[in-house]
Amino acid sequence: MRLFYGKPEDIENWMELVSQMSWNFPGLETQEKLDEHKATVLKFMGKRQAVCVKDDAKIVGAMLFSRNRNMICCLGVSPEHRRRGVASMLMNEALRNLDRTGEISVSTFRADDEKGLAPRALYQKYGFIEDELIEAMGYPNQKYILQPMERCEIKIEALPKEKWKGVPIPLVTRSDSYYDLEMSPLDRNGCTVALVRKLADKEIIHMPEEYDFPDSLYQDHWEKAEAYGVLGLDGDLLACIEVCPEEWLNRLMVTELWVSDEFRRQGIGKRLMDKAKEIALRQNRRAVILETQSCNTNAIEFYLHEGFELIGFDTCCYTNNDIGRREIRLNLGYFFHRDERRF
């Protein structure tokens, strides 16, 4: 079984699961209500807020969540696939997308309703607690909330070179979309270039084992690098950033940025990037730059949100078929000023 983001071509498969479970969900009793729900699912698919688990080609679990409202909207698993980890796969993906520094909410059946036994146990397992009694679709429900993680719980500390040199960074790219490069041939009149985000035919996955030089801290060619990170209680690395100056160009390069899956959507990536900007300002650098890939759309969204912009690309950085692999190198930059001076 694998997790996917729902696409419009999945809608009939998705609705088969919904129809199968509709008896257990108030508000889906009629065909009219099912059609309304279908339209809602398509909207969520368009916002990449609909996730599903497939067993071969069949959808056996589905969830809608809202980043804007920071909530889980609905979750369902086919009866024959319950107690097989499907709900946990959906919950883990939703929590990676929602803001853990804010309150996350969900509504489910009340304690005296036998329908609520499994969902209430699931949400409690993830740390949700009971909140107010409400009604949803005219049916008695109860709101559950996951309280915000306090920023003070997470400490960013220096990672000394003598201790952390050579420690591998397990960067894995997983995406259901990519930026396709559309470029006309260059001639005496110029050319046109466009990066267009498209849905992938199948999930794009790139693992560290694919590369001759896997990511690690303090690689020899980054002579003046410095690294910072978040450590677990056992001393394991949970997140990190490494930066290195380009002295000849007076820019600061982010050479590594990684947050473990279970700690994403908690503001850690932003705090690490703030650290890089702080270092750049202290060193009087004119810009912060970094490299990413056209298939790493989640990272690109984060960088754009942090104020970075496209400054260049390389269509043969990793292989001679980077366009076909949907892994074009993109160079992004964050600027402190737009003056012509280099220092």
C-alpha positions as CSV (number, residue, x, y, z in Angstrom):
1,M,0.0,0.0,0.0
2,R,1.2,3.5,-0.9
3,L,0.1,7.0,-0.2
4,F,-0.7,9.4,-3.0
5,Y,-2.1,12.9,-3.4
6,G,-5.5,12.7,-5.1
7,K,-5.8,13.8,-8.7
8,P,-9.0,14.5,-10.7
9,E,-8.5,11.2,-12.5
10,D,-8.9,9.4,-9.2
11,I,-12.3,10.9,-8.4
12,E,-14.4,7.9,-9.4
13,N,-12.2,5.5,-7.5
14,W,-12.3,7.9,-4.5
15,M,-16.1,8.2,-4.6
16,E,-16.4,4.4,-4.7
17,L,-14.8,4.3,-1.2
18,V,-17.0,7.2,0.0
19,S,-20.1,5.4,-1.2
20,Q,-19.0,2.3,0.5
21,M,-18.7,4.2,3.8
22,S,-21.5,6.7,3.4
23,W,-23.7,4.9,5.9
24,N,-21.2,5.7,8.6
25,F,-21.0,9.5,7.7
26,P,-23.9,11.7,8.4
27,G,-24.6,14.1,5.6
28,L,-23.9,11.6,2.8
29,E,-27.2,9.8,2.8
30,T,-28.5,10.9,-0.6
31,Q,-27.1,11.0,-4.1
32,E,-27.4,14.8,-4.1
33,K,-25.2,14.9,-1.0
34,L,-22.7,12.5,-2.5
35,D,-22.5,14.7,-5.7
36,E,-21.9,17.8,-3.5
37,H,-19.1,15.9,-1.6
38,K,-17.6,14.9,-5.0
39,A,-17.4,18.6,-6.0
40,T,-15.7,19.3,-2.6
41,V,-13.2,16.6,-3.1
42,L,-12.2,17.9,-6.5
43,K,-11.6,21.3,-5.0
44,F,-9.4,19.8,-2.3
45,M,-7.5,17.9,-5.0
46,G,-6.8,21.1,-6.8
47,K,-5.2,22.5,-3.7
48,R,-3.2,19.4,-2.9
49,Q,-5.2,18.8,0.3
50,A,-6.6,15.4,-0.6
51,V,-4.5,12.3,0.2
52,C,-5.3,8.7,-0.3
53,V,-3.8,5.3,0.2
54,K,-4.0,2.8,-2.6
55,D,-3.8,-1.0,-2.5
56,D,-2.6,-1.6,-6.1
57,A,-5.0,0.7,-8.0
58,K,-7.8,0.7,-5.5
59,I,-8.2,3.6,-3.0
60,V,-8.7,2.1,0.5
61,G,-8.2,5.2,2.6
62,A,-8.8,8.9,2.0
63,M,-8.5,12.2,3.9
64,L,-9.2,15.8,3.3
65,F,-7.3,18.5,5.2
66,S,-7.2,22.3,5.2
67,R,-4.0,24.2,5.5
68,N,-5.9,27.5,5.7
69,R,-8.1,26.3,8.6
70,N,-5.3,24.1,10.0
71,M,-7.7,21.2,10.4
72,I,-8.4,17.6,9.4
73,C,-11.7,17.7,7.5
74,C,-12.6,14.0,7.0
75,L,-10.9,10.6,7.1
76,G,-12.2,7.2,6.1
77,V,-10.7,3.7,5.6
78,S,-12.4,0.8,4.0
79,P,-13.6,-1.8,6.5
80,E,-11.4,-4.6,5.1
81,H,-8.3,-2.4,5.4
82,R,-8.7,-1.2,9.0
83,R,-6.1,-1.9,11.6
84,R,-3.5,-2.2,8.9
85,G,-1.8,1.2,9.3
86,V,-3.8,3.1,6.6
87,A,-5.2,5.7,9.0
88,S,-1.8,6.3,10.4
89,M,-0.3,6.9,6.9
90,L,-3.0,9.5,6.3
91,M,-2.5,11.2,9.7
92,N,1.2,11.4,9.3
93,E,0.9,13.0,5.9
94,A,-1.7,15.5,7.1
95,L,0.4,16.5,10.1
96,R,3.4,17.1,7.9
97,N,1.3,19.6,6.0
98,L,-0.4,21.4,8.9
99,D,1.1,24.0,11.1
100,R,2.2,22.3,14.4
101,T,3.0,25.7,15.9
102,G,-0.8,26.5,15.8
103,E,-3.8,24.6,17.1
104,I,-5.0,21.7,14.8
105,S,-8.6,20.6,15.0
106,V,-10.8,17.8,13.9
107,S,-14.4,16.7,14.7
108,T,-15.6,13.2,15.3
109,F,-18.4,11.3,17.0
110,R,-19.1,11.7,20.7
111,A,-17.9,9.3,23.4
112,D,-21.4,7.7,23.8
113,D,-21.6,6.9,20.0
114,E,-20.2,3.5,19.0
115,K,-19.1,5.0,15.7
116,G,-16.6,7.1,17.6
117,L,-14.6,4.3,19.2
118,A,-12.0,3.9,16.4
119,P,-11.6,7.6,15.3
120,R,-11.4,8.9,18.9
121,A,-8.7,6.3,19.7
122,L,-6.8,7.3,16.6
123,Y,-6.8,11.0,17.4
124,Q,-5.9,10.4,21.1
125,K,-3.0,8.3,19.9
126,Y,-1.7,11.4,18.1
127,G,-2.1,13.7,21.1
128,F,-5.5,15.2,20.3
129,I,-7.6,16.1,23.4
130,E,-11.4,16.5,23.8
131,D,-12.8,20.0,23.3
132,E,-16.3,21.3,22.9
133,L,-19.4,19.4,21.9
134,I,-20.7,20.4,18.5
135,E,-23.1,19.4,15.7
136,A,-21.9,18.6,12.2
137,M,-24.4,18.0,9.4
138,G,-27.1,18.0,12.1
139,Y,-25.4,15.1,13.9
140,P,-23.9,15.2,17.5
141,N,-20.1,15.5,17.3
142,Q,-17.2,16.5,19.4
143,K,-14.3,18.7,18.5
144,Y,-10.8,17.4,19.2
145,I,-7.7,19.7,19.2
146,L,-3.9,19.1,19.0
147,Q,-2.3,21.8,21.0
148,P,0.5,23.9,19.5
149,M,4.1,22.9,20.1
150,E,5.9,25.7,22.0
151,R,8.8,27.2,20.2
152,C,10.8,27.0,23.4
153,E,10.7,23.2,23.2
154,I,13.0,23.3,20.1
155,K,16.5,24.5,20.5
156,I,18.8,25.3,17.5
157,E,22.4,24.8,18.4
158,A,25.8,24.8,16.7
159,L,27.1,21.5,15.2
160,P,30.9,21.6,15.7
161,K,32.9,20.4,12.6
162,E,35.1,18.2,14.7
163,K,32.1,16.2,15.8
164,W,29.7,16.3,12.9
165,K,32.0,16.2,9.8
166,G,30.8,13.4,7.5
167,V,27.5,12.8,9.2
168,P,25.1,11.8,6.4
169,I,22.0,13.8,5.7
170,P,19.2,11.5,4.5
171,L,17.6,13.8,1.9
172,V,14.7,12.1,0.1
173,T,12.6,13.9,-2.5
174,R,9.0,12.7,-2.8
175,S,6.6,14.7,-5.0
176,D,3.5,14.2,-7.1
177,S,4.3,17.3,-9.2
178,Y,7.3,19.0,-10.9
179,Y,8.3,22.2,-12.8
180,D,8.6,21.4,-16.5
181,L,11.0,23.5,-18.4
182,E,9.5,24.8,-21.7
183,M,12.3,26.6,-23.7
184,S,12.5,27.5,-27.3
185,P,15.9,27.3,-29.1
186,L,18.1,30.3,-28.7
187,D,18.6,32.2,-31.9
188,R,19.7,35.8,-32.9
189,N,16.3,37.1,-31.7
190,G,16.5,35.4,-28.3
191,C,14.4,32.6,-26.8
192,T,11.5,32.1,-24.4
193,V,11.8,30.2,-21.2
194,A,8.9,29.1,-18.9
195,L,8.8,26.8,-15.8
196,V,5.3,25.3,-15.6
197,R,4.2,23.2,-12.6
198,K,2.6,20.0,-13.7
199,L,1.2,16.9,-12.0
200,A,3.5,13.8,-12.4
201,D,2.1,10.6,-14.0
202,K,3.4,8.8,-10.9
203,E,5.1,9.8,-7.7
204,I,8.6,11.1,-8.2
205,I,11.1,9.7,-5.7
206,H,14.8,10.4,-5.5
207,M,16.8,8.6,-2.8
208,P,20.4,9.3,-1.5
209,E,21.6,6.0,-3.0
210,E,21.1,7.4,-6.5
211,Y,24.0,9.9,-6.2
212,D,27.8,9.4,-6.3
213,F,28.2,12.0,-3.6
214,P,25.4,11.7,-1.0
215,D,24.7,14.7,1.2
216,S,26.7,15.0,4.4
217,L,27.9,17.8,6.8
218,Y,31.2,19.6,6.3
219,Q,32.2,18.1,3.0
220,D,35.8,19.0,2.1
221,H,34.9,21.5,-0.7
222,W,33.0,23.7,1.8
223,E,36.1,24.8,3.6
224,K,34.5,27.6,5.7
225,A,31.1,25.9,6.3
226,E,29.3,26.2,9.6
227,A,26.3,24.1,10.6
228,Y,23.4,24.3,13.1
229,G,20.7,21.8,14.0
230,V,18.1,20.4,16.3
231,L,19.0,17.3,18.4
232,G,16.8,14.7,20.0
233,L,17.0,13.7,23.6
234,D,19.3,10.8,22.5
235,G,21.6,13.2,20.6
236,D,20.3,12.2,17.1
237,L,20.1,14.8,14.5
238,L,16.5,15.9,13.8
239,A,17.1,18.9,11.5
240,C,20.0,20.9,10.3
241,I,21.2,23.7,8.1
242,E,24.8,24.3,6.7
243,V,26.0,27.5,5.2
244,C,29.2,28.5,3.5
245,P,30.4,31.9,2.2
246,E,31.2,32.6,-1.4
247,E,33.9,35.1,-0.6
248,W,34.7,36.1,-4.2
249,L,31.0,37.0,-4.8
250,N,30.1,38.0,-1.2
251,R,27.1,35.7,-1.0
252,L,26.2,33.1,1.6
253,M,25.3,29.7,0.2
254,V,22.9,27.3,2.0
255,T,24.6,24.0,1.3
256,E,22.3,21.7,3.3
257,L,18.8,22.1,4.7
258,W,17.0,19.1,6.1
259,V,14.1,18.5,8.6
260,S,13.1,14.9,9.5
261,D,9.6,13.9,8.5
262,E,8.2,13.8,12.0
263,F,9.3,17.4,12.7
264,R,8.0,19.1,9.6
265,R,5.3,21.8,9.6
266,Q,6.5,22.9,13.1
267,G,8.3,26.1,12.0
268,I,11.8,24.4,12.3
269,G,12.7,25.0,8.6
270,K,11.8,28.7,9.0
271,R,13.9,29.0,12.1
272,L,16.9,27.4,10.4
273,M,16.5,29.7,7.4
274,D,16.3,32.7,9.7
275,K,19.6,31.5,11.2
276,A,21.2,31.6,7.7
277,K,19.8,35.1,7.1
278,E,21.1,36.2,10.5
279,I,24.6,34.9,9.6
280,A,24.5,36.6,6.2
281,L,23.6,39.9,7.8
282,R,26.3,39.6,10.4
283,Q,28.9,38.9,7.7
284,N,27.5,41.7,5.5
285,R,26.7,39.4,2.6
286,R,24.6,40.8,-0.2
287,A,22.5,37.7,-0.7
288,V,21.7,34.1,0.4
289,I,21.7,31.6,-2.4
290,L,20.8,27.9,-2.6
291,E,20.3,25.0,-5.0
292,T,17.2,22.9,-5.4
293,Q,15.6,20.7,-8.0
294,S,12.5,21.2,-10.2
295,C,10.9,18.0,-8.8
296,N,11.2,19.2,-5.2
297,T,8.1,21.3,-5.3
298,N,7.5,21.2,-1.5
299,A,10.9,22.7,-0.9
300,I,10.4,25.3,-3.7
301,E,7.1,26.4,-2.0
302,F,8.9,26.8,1.3
303,Y,11.7,28.9,-0.3
304,L,9.3,31.1,-2.1
305,H,7.4,31.7,1.1
306,E,10.8,32.6,2.7
307,G,11.3,35.4,0.1
308,F,13.6,33.5,-2.4
309,E,13.3,34.0,-6.1
310,L,14.6,32.2,-9.2
311,I,18.1,33.4,-10.2
312,G,19.0,30.6,-12.7
313,F,18.9,27.0,-13.8
314,D,21.1,24.2,-15.2
315,T,19.6,21.5,-17.4
316,C,22.6,19.1,-17.2
317,C,23.9,19.6,-13.6
318,Y,23.4,16.0,-12.4
319,T,23.0,14.0,-15.7
320,N,22.7,14.7,-19.4
321,N,19.0,13.8,-19.0
322,D,17.9,16.1,-16.1
323,I,15.0,17.4,-18.1
324,G,13.7,13.8,-18.7
325,R,14.3,13.0,-15.0
326,R,12.4,16.1,-14.0
327,E,15.3,17.1,-11.9
328,I,16.6,20.3,-13.3
329,R,18.8,22.3,-11.0
330,L,17.2,25.6,-9.9
331,N,19.2,28.3,-8.3
332,L,17.3,30.6,-5.9
333,G,18.4,33.7,-4.1
334,Y,17.3,35.9,-1.2
335,F,18.4,39.6,-1.5
336,F,19.0,42.1,1.3
337,H,19.2,45.0,-1.2
338,R,19.1,45.6,-4.9
339,D,22.0,48.0,-5.1
340,E,24.7,47.6,-7.7
341,R,27.5,47.3,-5.1
342,R,29.0,43.8,-4.6
343,F,29.9,44.4,-1.0
